[in-house]
Amino acid sequence: MTRRRVNKAENRAFHKKFQPTSVLARDRHRGEIVSRNKMRCFYSPEFHLDLPKGHPFPMEKFEVSKNMLIESGVLKGEDVLEVRAADAHVLRRVHDADYLSKIYNGHLDLKEQIQLGLPVTPKLYSRSATEVEATRQACYAALQDGVAAVLAGGTHSAFKNHGENYSVFNDIAVAIRDLQVQRPGIKIMVVDTDAHQGDGTNNILHDDPNVFTYSIHVGRNSPSSSDGSMDVETVRYVEGDMYLKQLFTTLAAALDVFSPDLVLWVAGADNHRNDRLGLMRLDLKDFIRRDEVILRAFMRNNIPVAILYGGGYNRQQEYTAKIHRNTVATAVKISKEIPR
């Protein structure tokens, strides 16, 4: 597979609209989706980790977004399935045993703690392993139902032997490696629309011909050498219209060269104009447009998709949870529109 970085010049001409029913149509029979009667979402109270006051990571977003979904009637209580921590042998499909031991025993040195950005507490291992298990189960649910969501996940900056930027274990890579054991030959695409590059995911999966990693992110947000299959760099403070044109054009191009059996979508909420770390200028209307086009494209063409939250660090903390909530709500809405 040819790996390349798409630069701004290649994306100046938005020469075609992203048309889900034509651009993404696939002829081959997938034979996976069994039922669309419901959309399963995976969650655990263990996602919460106590953080020092003023810490930029909005740890409450997981519970708040879950409550928003249930209280608004988007989900019923039985649609939200609680998970336990992934077994150690599952984590070892990606992560080095020494690194797992460091997290489990809290033995990160000061440099490693700063790089990770999270306090090393006894709960850090179980919290992060639970997030991995939620993503693993969501992938299997998506293959059965067409779509599923993790009310967390998308820790794309975790590498095999260390974590960065609040990412402890790489739930995306671990879920993919687990799927490959259970379903040899499965073709998986990672679509990462978080404002930051999925550098850990790229690094772990870069030499796998059955995995295609697509990421659109602010170029200067991600000074990484871990290139994926297609990396699309935006300018700093990109406005919504320009961002969406760049996204739809390049994602369509990615799907012209790779036909997935499953998509893991790291949605991201840090693209919002009021985010502290994202350096993009999308508003809520732009997010809704992003979510509707991406989800309709995959779901109407019977490409299963597992939705992961990704990052979000809004100056108004409730906005991060609201953006995540809206993405899941859009998926529920579209799943009800598709014929059973």
Secondary structure, DSSP 8 states (H G I E B T S, - for coil): ---EEE-GGGGS---S---HHHHT---S--------S--EEEE-GGG-----TT-SS-TTHHHHHHHHHHHTTSS-GGGEEE-----HHHHTTTS-HHHHHHHHHT---HHHHHHH-S---TTHHHHHHHHHHHHHHHHHHHHHHSEEEESS---TTB-SS-BBTTB-S-HHHHHHHHHHHHSTT--EEEEE-SSS--HHHHHHHTT-TTEEEEEEEEGGG---S---SEEEEE-TTEEHHHHHHHHHHHHHHHHHH---SEEEEE--STTBTTBSS--EEB-HHHHHHHHHHHHHHHHHTT--EEEE-----BSSHHHHHHHHHHHHHHHHHHHHHS--
